[in-house]
Amino acid sequence: MDLLVVVIIVVAALMGAAIVGYGIYYAYRRGLTSGEQQEKERQELAVQSAESQAAQILTEAEAEVQRQQLALREEEVKIRNDLDATRSRQRRDLDRSESRLRNRQEQIDKRVDQLESRERKLNQRESGLDNRATELEAAEQQRNDELQRVAQMTQDEAKELLLQEAEKNARLELARTIREVEAETQEIAERRAREIITLSVERIASEHVTEYSVSAVNLPSDEMKGRIIGRQGRNIRAIEQATGVDLVVDDTPEAILISSFDPVRREVARISLSKLVSDGRIHPARIEKEVERAQQEVNQVIQEAGEQALIETNTQGLHREIQRLLGRLKFRTSYGQNQYYHAIETAHLAAVIAEELHADVKTSRLGGLLHDLGKAVSHEIDGPHAIVGGEIAKRYGLNAKVVNCIASHHGEVEPESIEAVIVAAADAISGARPGARRESLEAYIKRVTALEDIANSFEGVNQTFAIQAGREIRVIVQPDEVDDLQVIELGKNIASKIEDNLEYPGQIRVTVIRETRAVAHAT
């Protein structure tokens, strides 16, 4: 940059000198006069002065150029020295790196030598182990051959025998564990169940069964039978036609039997016939009038009974048709147990059990109240009363949980909630409590005999005894045909077959007994 400035100054000086010379030359060419000679000389002096100044400027410029060149040389020398120093430093660093790499390479070579030496040792040891394994295999084969010779059986036969023995021991251990767990679980469950059932039954006051159903009308005298029959049987035909029942007039003194599959019709006939007997005027027109009044009276009783059941169980708000069907149960019995009071009792029991188990009390109470709703129309609609009752409840808008409680309380449908199981348990408790139901001696004997026959039909059963009025059977098995594990399975199979083939109130307990006796004689 400084050199450029010097060059510009020199060029400017030369241009100034050229301009001055050109001016003098131009004046000379115009033929200046003698008077002007002095001016010429003066101008020449000026030119000389300018040339002198130009020469001085040129000299200074040359001196400046020399200084700049000297500075450039010094800068070049400095840069060269710096480059030499940098190159020397890099060379030293490179030398150190090369030295480290050589050391690293030497260490790697030593490590490789060590690894190769260890590998040779491992190969030698592996060869020794292979030889040792071969020797051990030979020794084991020799031992196995000796064992087979002594035991007089092959290895597969010994293995099969060992597996059979292990399986037998495992089965015995499994049976013992299952028996212990089931016994403990059963004890805990029975204790808790007894507490809940006892509490539930204690809180529910129910009457004992006193009669199956009202199926006879008392007469003041046998003469009244003739009046009821009427001339050529017109009166009895009118009663049977109006009520839909059959009147049985036999040798029973001072009584007429009423036969009908519909308990409501039987009740209408009983009320009508009682009023006709009390009044004494018996003829077809009077019969129709009394039957109509009796029907109205029974309908009123049914409606009031349904409403009263809702009040007693605190389940108001049901459809009037459901109330009517619930009231019809007042005239329906099962094993001598009135189904209306059975439904109310089941509702209370289900509510108590649900409260103890922290379940839905409202759903359990309603399911218990309506669980036998299908029995009110069981003579009109085909199918199990539980399924029919569930369809009726669904038709009149009850929720799915209540419908399932009704449909599943006899096992036709799988229970979908704990409330459904509670309703089934409450139904069993109400039917199995002392004094709840009764059955004829003939039916009782048939049921007990059927229980023993079912248990005796299984292989390995020696004797079967039905005890506790048919609520428990004890099965004695042959100990050499049935082991401990099969005892558990046999009890479950017998209970399952009883459930599939018999109808019975309450619950039947199956107890399977297996005992081994050893008898010795001392002489």
C-alpha positions as CSV (number, residue, x, y, z in Angstrom):
1,M,0.0,0.0,0.0
2,D,2.8,2.5,0.9
3,L,4.6,1.6,-2.4
4,L,1.4,2.5,-4.3
5,V,1.3,5.9,-2.6
6,V,5.0,6.7,-3.6
7,V,4.3,5.7,-7.2
8,I,1.3,8.1,-7.4
9,I,3.4,11.0,-6.0
10,V,6.1,10.5,-8.6
11,V,3.6,10.3,-11.4
12,A,2.0,13.5,-10.2
13,A,5.4,15.3,-10.1
14,L,6.3,14.2,-13.6
15,M,2.9,15.4,-14.9
16,G,3.4,18.8,-13.3
17,A,6.8,19.2,-14.9
18,A,5.4,18.2,-18.3
19,I,2.6,20.8,-18.0
20,V,5.1,23.6,-17.2
21,G,7.4,22.6,-20.1
22,Y,4.5,22.5,-22.5
23,G,3.4,26.0,-21.4
24,I,6.9,27.4,-22.0
25,Y,7.0,25.7,-25.4
26,Y,3.7,27.1,-26.4
27,A,4.7,30.6,-25.4
28,Y,7.8,30.3,-27.4
29,R,6.0,29.2,-30.5
30,R,3.8,32.3,-30.5
31,G,6.9,34.4,-31.0
32,L,7.1,36.3,-27.9
33,T,8.6,39.8,-28.1
34,S,11.8,40.9,-26.6
35,G,10.0,42.4,-23.8
36,E,8.8,39.2,-23.1
37,Q,12.3,37.7,-23.1
38,Q,12.6,38.4,-19.5
39,E,9.4,36.7,-18.8
40,K,10.8,33.8,-20.7
41,E,13.8,33.7,-18.6
42,R,11.7,34.0,-15.6
43,Q,9.7,31.1,-16.8
44,E,12.8,29.1,-17.5
45,L,13.9,29.8,-14.0
46,A,10.5,28.6,-12.9
47,V,10.9,25.5,-15.0
48,Q,14.3,24.8,-13.5
49,S,12.8,25.3,-10.1
50,A,10.0,22.9,-10.9
51,E,12.5,20.4,-12.4
52,S,14.6,20.8,-9.2
53,Q,11.5,20.2,-7.1
54,A,10.5,17.3,-9.3
55,A,14.0,15.8,-8.9
56,Q,13.8,16.3,-5.2
57,I,10.4,14.7,-5.1
58,L,11.7,11.8,-7.2
59,T,14.6,11.4,-4.8
60,E,12.3,11.3,-1.8
61,A,10.0,8.9,-3.6
62,E,13.0,6.6,-4.4
63,A,14.1,6.9,-0.7
64,E,10.6,6.0,0.4
65,V,10.5,3.1,-2.0
66,Q,13.8,1.8,-0.6
67,R,12.4,2.1,2.9
68,Q,9.3,0.2,1.9
69,Q,11.4,-2.5,0.2
70,L,13.5,-2.7,3.4
71,A,10.3,-3.1,5.5
72,L,9.0,-5.8,3.2
73,R,12.3,-7.7,3.4
74,E,12.1,-7.5,7.2
75,E,8.5,-8.7,7.2
76,E,9.4,-11.5,4.9
77,V,12.3,-12.5,7.2
78,K,10.0,-12.4,10.2
79,I,7.4,-14.5,8.4
80,R,10.0,-17.0,7.3
81,N,11.3,-17.2,10.9
82,D,7.8,-17.8,12.2
83,L,7.2,-20.5,9.6
84,D,10.5,-22.2,10.5
85,A,9.5,-22.1,14.2
86,T,6.1,-23.6,13.4
87,R,7.6,-26.2,11.2
88,S,10.1,-27.1,14.0
89,R,7.3,-27.4,16.6
90,Q,5.1,-29.6,14.3
91,R,8.1,-31.8,13.6
92,R,8.7,-32.2,17.4
93,D,5.0,-33.1,17.9
94,L,5.1,-35.5,15.0
95,D,8.2,-37.1,16.5
96,R,6.4,-37.5,19.9
97,S,3.3,-39.0,18.2
98,E,5.5,-41.4,16.3
99,S,7.2,-42.4,19.5
100,R,3.9,-43.0,21.2
101,L,2.6,-45.1,18.3
102,R,5.7,-47.2,18.4
103,N,5.3,-47.8,22.1
104,R,1.6,-48.6,21.6
105,Q,2.5,-51.0,18.8
106,E,5.0,-52.7,21.0
107,Q,2.4,-53.1,23.8
108,I,-0.1,-54.5,21.3
109,D,2.4,-57.0,20.0
110,K,3.2,-58.1,23.6
111,R,-0.6,-58.5,24.3
112,V,-1.1,-60.5,21.1
113,D,1.8,-62.8,22.2
114,Q,0.2,-63.2,25.6
115,L,-3.2,-64.0,24.0
116,E,-1.6,-66.5,21.7
117,S,0.2,-68.1,24.6
118,R,-3.1,-68.3,26.6
119,E,-5.0,-69.7,23.6
120,R,-2.4,-72.5,23.2
121,K,-2.8,-73.3,26.9
122,L,-6.6,-73.4,26.5
123,N,-6.4,-75.6,23.6
124,Q,-4.2,-78.0,25.5
125,R,-6.7,-77.9,28.5
126,E,-9.6,-78.4,26.1
127,S,-7.9,-81.4,24.6
128,G,-7.4,-82.7,28.2
129,L,-11.0,-82.1,29.0
130,D,-12.1,-83.9,25.9
131,N,-10.0,-86.9,26.9
132,R,-11.4,-86.7,30.4
133,A,-15.0,-86.5,29.1
134,T,-14.4,-89.6,26.9
135,E,-13.1,-91.4,29.9
136,L,-16.1,-90.4,32.0
137,E,-18.5,-91.4,29.3
138,A,-16.8,-94.8,29.1
139,A,-17.0,-95.1,32.9
140,E,-20.6,-94.1,33.0
141,Q,-21.5,-96.6,30.2
142,Q,-19.6,-99.2,32.2
143,R,-21.5,-98.3,35.3
144,N,-24.9,-98.3,33.5
145,D,-24.1,-101.7,32.0
146,E,-23.2,-103.0,35.5
147,L,-26.4,-101.5,36.9
148,Q,-28.6,-103.0,34.2
149,R,-26.9,-106.4,34.8
150,V,-27.6,-106.2,38.5
151,A,-31.1,-104.7,38.2
152,Q,-32.0,-107.0,35.3
153,M,-33.7,-104.1,33.5
154,T,-32.8,-101.7,30.8
155,Q,-32.3,-98.0,31.3
156,D,-35.6,-97.1,29.7
157,E,-37.4,-99.6,31.9
158,A,-35.7,-98.1,35.0
159,K,-36.6,-94.6,33.8
160,E,-40.3,-95.6,33.2
161,L,-40.4,-97.2,36.7
162,L,-38.9,-94.1,38.3
163,L,-41.4,-91.9,36.5
164,Q,-44.3,-94.0,37.6
165,E,-43.1,-93.9,41.2
166,A,-42.6,-90.1,40.9
167,E,-46.1,-89.7,39.4
168,K,-47.7,-91.8,42.1
169,N,-45.9,-89.8,44.8
170,A,-46.9,-86.5,43.1
171,R,-50.6,-87.6,42.9
172,L,-50.6,-88.5,46.5
173,E,-49.0,-85.2,47.5
174,L,-51.4,-83.3,45.2
175,A,-54.4,-85.1,46.7
176,R,-53.2,-84.4,50.2
177,T,-52.6,-80.7,49.4
178,I,-56.0,-80.4,47.7
179,R,-57.6,-82.1,50.6
180,E,-55.9,-79.8,53.1
181,V,-56.8,-76.7,51.1
182,E,-60.3,-77.7,50.5
183,A,-60.8,-78.6,54.1
184,E,-59.4,-75.3,55.3
185,T,-61.4,-73.4,52.7
186,Q,-64.5,-75.3,53.4
187,E,-64.2,-74.7,57.1
188,I,-63.7,-71.0,56.6
189,A,-66.6,-70.8,54.1
190,E,-68.9,-72.9,56.2
191,R,-68.2,-70.8,59.3
192,R,-68.8,-67.6,57.5
193,A,-71.9,-69.0,55.7
194,R,-73.3,-70.2,59.0
195,E,-72.8,-66.8,60.5
196,I,-74.6,-65.1,57.6
197,I,-77.4,-67.6,57.3
198,T,-78.0,-67.7,61.0
199,L,-78.1,-63.9,61.1
200,S,-80.4,-63.8,58.2
201,V,-82.8,-66.5,59.5
202,E,-82.8,-64.9,63.0
203,R,-83.9,-61.6,61.6
204,I,-86.7,-63.1,59.5
205,A,-89.7,-64.4,61.4
206,S,-91.6,-66.8,59.2
207,E,-94.5,-69.2,59.8
208,H,-94.3,-73.0,59.4
209,V,-96.2,-74.8,56.7
210,T,-99.6,-75.9,57.9
211,E,-101.3,-77.0,54.6
212,Y,-100.6,-77.5,51.0
213,S,-103.5,-75.6,49.5
214,V,-107.2,-75.3,50.1
215,S,-108.8,-77.9,47.9
216,A,-112.0,-78.8,49.8
217,V,-115.3,-77.1,50.8
218,N,-117.0,-78.1,54.0
219,L,-120.8,-78.8,53.7
220,P,-123.3,-78.6,56.5
221,S,-124.6,-82.0,55.6
222,D,-124.4,-84.6,52.8
223,E,-127.8,-83.5,51.6
224,M,-126.1,-80.3,50.3
225,K,-124.2,-82.5,47.8
226,G,-127.4,-83.3,45.9
227,R,-128.4,-79.6,45.7
228,I,-124.9,-78.8,44.4
229,I,-125.2,-81.4,41.8
230,G,-128.7,-80.3,40.8
231,R,-131.3,-81.8,38.6
232,Q,-129.5,-84.0,36.0
233,G,-126.2,-82.4,37.1
234,R,-127.0,-78.9,35.8
235,N,-125.7,-77.1,38.8
236,I,-122.3,-78.8,39.0
237,R,-121.9,-78.4,35.3
238,A,-122.7,-74.7,35.6
239,I,-120.1,-74.3,38.4
240,E,-117.4,-76.2,36.5
241,Q,-118.1,-74.3,33.3
242,A,-118.1,-70.9,35.1
243,T,-115.0,-71.5,37.2
244,G,-112.9,-73.9,35.0
245,V,-112.4,-76.4,37.7
246,D,-113.5,-80.0,38.4
247,L,-115.7,-80.7,41.4
248,V,-115.1,-84.2,43.0
249,V,-118.2,-85.4,44.8
250,D,-117.3,-88.7,46.5
251,D,-117.9,-90.5,49.7
252,T,-116.0,-88.0,51.7
253,P,-118.4,-86.9,54.4
254,E,-119.7,-83.4,54.4
255,A,-117.0,-82.2,51.9
256,I,-116.6,-81.5,48.2
257,L,-113.1,-81.6,46.6
258,I,-112.0,-78.9,44.1
259,S,-109.4,-80.0,41.5
260,S,-107.7,-77.5,39.2
261,F,-104.1,-76.9,37.9
262,D,-104.8,-73.1,38.3
263,P,-104.7,-72.1,42.0
264,V,-106.6,-68.8,41.2
265,R,-109.4,-70.7,39.6
266,R,-109.5,-73.1,42.5
267,E,-109.7,-70.1,44.9
268,V,-112.5,-68.5,42.8
269,A,-114.4,-71.9,42.9
270,R,-113.9,-72.3,46.7
271,I,-115.2,-68.8,47.4
272,S,-118.2,-69.2,45.0
273,L,-119.1,-72.6,46.4
274,S,-118.8,-71.5,50.0
275,K,-121.1,-68.6,49.4
276,L,-123.6,-70.7,47.5
277,V,-123.6,-73.3,50.3
278,S,-124.1,-70.5,52.9
279,D,-126.9,-68.9,51.0
280,G,-128.6,-72.2,50.0
281,R,-129.9,-70.9,46.7
282,I,-128.1,-72.9,44.1
283,H,-129.1,-72.6,40.4
284,P,-127.2,-71.6,37.2
285,A,-128.1,-67.9,37.3
286,R,-127.1,-67.6,40.9
287,I,-123.9,-69.6,40.3
288,E,-122.8,-67.2,37.5
289,K,-123.5,-64.2,39.7
290,E,-121.5,-65.6,42.6
291,V,-118.6,-66.7,40.4
292,E,-118.4,-63.2,39.0
293,R,-118.4,-61.7,42.5
294,A,-115.8,-64.2,43.6
295,Q,-113.6,-63.3,40.6
296,Q,-113.7,-59.7,41.5
297,E,-113.0,-60.5,45.1
298,V,-110.0,-62.7,44.2
299,N,-108.7,-60.0,41.7
300,Q,-108.9,-57.4,44.5
301,V,-107.1,-59.8,46.9
302,I,-104.4,-60.4,44.3
303,Q,-103.8,-56.7,43.7
304,E,-103.8,-55.9,47.4
305,A,-101.4,-58.7,48.0
306,G,-99.0,-57.5,45.3
307,E,-99.1,-53.9,46.8
308,Q,-98.6,-55.3,50.3
309,A,-95.5,-57.3,49.2
310,L,-94.0,-54.2,47.7
311,I,-94.6,-52.3,50.9
312,E,-93.2,-55.0,53.1
313,T,-90.0,-55.3,51.0
314,N,-89.7,-51.5,50.3
315,T,-89.7,-52.0,46.5
316,Q,-92.4,-49.7,45.4
317,G,-92.6,-48.4,41.8
318,L,-93.0,-51.7,39.9
319,H,-95.4,-52.1,37.0
320,R,-99.0,-53.0,38.0
321,E,-98.9,-56.2,36.0
322,I,-95.8,-57.3,38.0
323,Q,-97.7,-56.5,41.2
324,R,-100.7,-58.6,40.0
325,L,-98.5,-61.5,39.1
326,L,-96.8,-61.2,42.5
327,G,-100.2,-61.3,44.2
328,R,-101.2,-64.4,42.3
329,L,-98.4,-66.3,44.1
330,K,-100.6,-66.0,47.2
331,F,-102.5,-68.9,45.9
332,R,-99.5,-71.0,44.7
333,T,-97.6,-73.5,46.9
334,S,-94.5,-75.6,46.4
335,Y,-93.9,-78.6,48.7
336,G,-96.6,-77.0,50.9
337,Q,-94.7,-73.7,51.1
338,N,-96.8,-70.6,50.1
339,Q,-94.9,-68.9,47.2
340,Y,-96.1,-65.4,48.1
341,Y,-94.6,-65.5,51.6
342,H,-91.6,-67.4,50.2
343,A,-90.9,-64.6,47.8
344,I,-91.2,-62.0,50.6
345,E,-89.0,-64.1,52.9
346,T,-86.4,-64.6,50.1
347,A,-86.3,-60.8,49.5
348,H,-85.5,-60.1,53.2
349,L,-82.9,-62.9,53.3
350,A,-81.2,-61.7,50.1
351,A,-81.1,-58.1,51.5
352,V,-79.5,-59.2,54.7
353,I,-76.9,-61.4,53.0
354,A,-76.1,-58.6,50.5
355,E,-75.6,-56.2,53.3
356,E,-73.2,-58.6,55.1
357,L,-71.3,-59.1,51.8
358,H,-71.3,-55.4,50.8
359,A,-73.3,-56.1,47.6
360,D,-76.1,-54.2,46.0
361,V,-78.9,-54.5,48.6
362,K,-81.6,-53.0,46.4
363,T,-80.9,-55.3,43.5
364,S,-80.7,-58.4,45.8
365,R,-84.0,-57.5,47.5
366,L,-85.9,-57.0,44.2
367,G,-84.4,-60.1,42.7
368,G,-85.4,-62.2,45.7
369,L,-88.9,-60.8,45.7
370,L,-89.4,-61.6,42.0
371,H,-87.3,-64.7,41.6
372,D,-90.4,-67.0,41.4
373,L,-92.5,-64.6,39.3
374,G,-92.7,-67.2,36.5
375,K,-94.6,-69.6,38.8
376,A,-97.6,-67.2,38.6
377,V,-98.0,-68.1,34.9
378,S,-96.1,-71.5,34.7
379,H,-99.3,-73.3,33.8
380,E,-99.9,-70.9,30.9
381,I,-96.4,-70.6,29.4
382,D,-94.1,-73.5,28.6
383,G,-90.6,-73.5,29.9
384,P,-88.7,-73.3,33.3
385,H,-90.3,-70.8,35.7
386,A,-87.0,-69.0,36.2
387,I,-86.6,-68.3,32.4
388,V,-90.2,-67.3,32.1
389,G,-89.9,-65.0,35.1
390,G,-86.8,-63.4,33.6
391,E,-88.6,-62.7,30.3
392,I,-91.5,-61.2,32.1
393,A,-89.3,-58.9,34.2
394,K,-87.4,-57.9,31.0
395,R,-90.6,-57.1,29.2
396,Y,-91.7,-54.7,31.9
397,G,-88.5,-52.7,32.0
398,L,-86.5,-54.1,34.9
399,N,-82.7,-53.7,34.7
400,A,-80.5,-56.5,33.4
401,K,-79.0,-57.4,36.8
402,V,-82.5,-58.1,38.3
403,V,-83.5,-60.1,35.2
404,N,-80.3,-62.2,35.6
405,C,-81.1,-62.7,39.3
406,I,-84.5,-64.1,38.3
407,A,-83.4,-66.2,35.4
408,S,-80.3,-67.8,37.0
409,H,-81.5,-68.8,40.5
410,H,-82.0,-72.4,39.4
411,G,-78.9,-72.6,37.1
412,E,-80.6,-72.5,33.7
413,V,-78.6,-69.3,33.1
414,E,-75.2,-68.5,34.4
415,P,-75.2,-65.8,37.2
416,E,-73.5,-62.6,36.0
417,S,-73.2,-60.8,39.4
418,I,-72.8,-61.5,43.1
419,E,-76.4,-60.4,43.6
420,A,-77.6,-63.3,41.4
421,V,-75.7,-65.8,43.6
422,I,-77.1,-64.1,46.7
423,V,-80.7,-64.5,45.4
424,A,-80.1,-68.2,44.6
425,A,-78.6,-68.7,48.1
426,A,-81.5,-66.9,49.7
427,D,-84.0,-69.0,47.8
428,A,-82.3,-72.2,49.0
429,I,-82.3,-70.9,52.6
430,S,-86.0,-70.1,52.5
431,G,-86.8,-73.5,51.1
432,A,-84.5,-75.5,53.3
433,R,-85.1,-73.9,56.7
434,P,-86.8,-76.1,59.3
435,G,-90.6,-76.1,58.8
436,A,-90.5,-74.4,55.4
437,R,-91.6,-77.3,53.2
438,R,-92.9,-80.8,53.5
439,E,-93.5,-83.6,51.1
440,S,-95.5,-86.8,51.1
441,L,-93.9,-90.0,52.6
442,E,-94.1,-91.7,49.2
443,A,-92.2,-88.8,47.5
444,Y,-89.7,-88.7,50.3
445,I,-89.0,-92.4,50.0
446,K,-88.6,-92.2,46.2
447,R,-86.2,-89.2,46.5
448,V,-84.0,-91.0,49.1
449,T,-83.9,-94.2,47.1
450,A,-83.0,-92.3,44.0
451,L,-80.1,-90.6,45.9
452,E,-78.7,-93.9,46.9
453,D,-79.2,-95.4,43.4
454,I,-77.3,-92.6,41.8
455,A,-74.3,-92.9,44.2
456,N,-74.3,-96.7,43.8
457,S,-74.1,-96.4,40.0
458,F,-70.4,-95.3,40.2
459,E,-67.6,-97.8,40.0
460,G,-65.7,-98.4,43.2
461,V,-68.7,-97.6,45.5
462,N,-69.3,-100.2,48.2
463,Q,-72.3,-98.8,50.2
464,T,-74.4,-95.6,50.2
465,F,-76.5,-94.3,53.0
466,A,-78.9,-91.4,52.8
467,I,-79.2,-89.5,56.1
468,Q,-80.6,-86.4,57.6
469,A,-84.0,-86.7,55.8
470,G,-82.2,-87.0,52.4
471,R,-80.1,-83.9,52.8
472,E,-76.8,-85.8,53.0
473,I,-75.5,-89.0,51.5
474,R,-72.5,-90.9,52.8
475,V,-70.7,-93.0,50.2
476,I,-68.3,-95.7,51.3
477,V,-65.8,-96.8,48.5
478,Q,-63.5,-99.8,48.1
479,P,-60.0,-98.5,49.2
480,D,-58.2,-100.8,46.7
481,E,-60.2,-99.4,43.7
482,V,-60.4,-95.7,44.6
483,D,-57.3,-93.7,45.7
484,D,-57.3,-90.5,47.6
485,L,-57.3,-88.3,44.5
486,Q,-60.2,-90.2,42.9
487,V,-62.2,-89.7,46.1
488,I,-62.4,-86.0,45.5
489,E,-63.3,-86.5,41.9
490,L,-65.9,-89.1,42.7
491,G,-67.7,-86.8,45.2
492,K,-67.9,-84.0,42.6
493,N,-69.2,-86.4,39.9
494,I,-71.9,-87.8,42.3
495,A,-73.0,-84.2,43.2
496,S,-73.1,-83.2,39.5
497,K,-75.3,-86.3,38.6
498,I,-77.7,-85.5,41.5
499,E,-78.1,-82.0,40.2
500,D,-78.8,-83.2,36.7
501,N,-81.2,-86.0,37.5
502,L,-83.1,-85.1,40.6
503,E,-85.4,-82.3,41.8
504,Y,-85.1,-81.6,45.5
505,P,-85.6,-78.7,47.9
506,G,-82.6,-77.1,49.5
507,Q,-79.1,-78.6,49.3
508,I,-77.7,-82.2,49.4
509,R,-74.3,-82.8,50.9
510,V,-72.2,-85.7,49.4
511,T,-69.6,-87.3,51.8
512,V,-67.2,-89.9,50.3
513,I,-65.4,-92.1,52.8
514,R,-62.3,-94.2,52.1
515,E,-60.7,-96.2,54.9
516,T,-58.2,-99.0,55.0
517,R,-58.4,-101.6,57.7
518,A,-55.7,-104.0,58.7
519,V,-56.8,-107.2,60.6
520,A,-54.3,-109.5,62.3
521,H,-54.8,-112.5,64.5
522,A,-52.7,-113.6,67.4
523,T,-52.8,-117.2,68.3
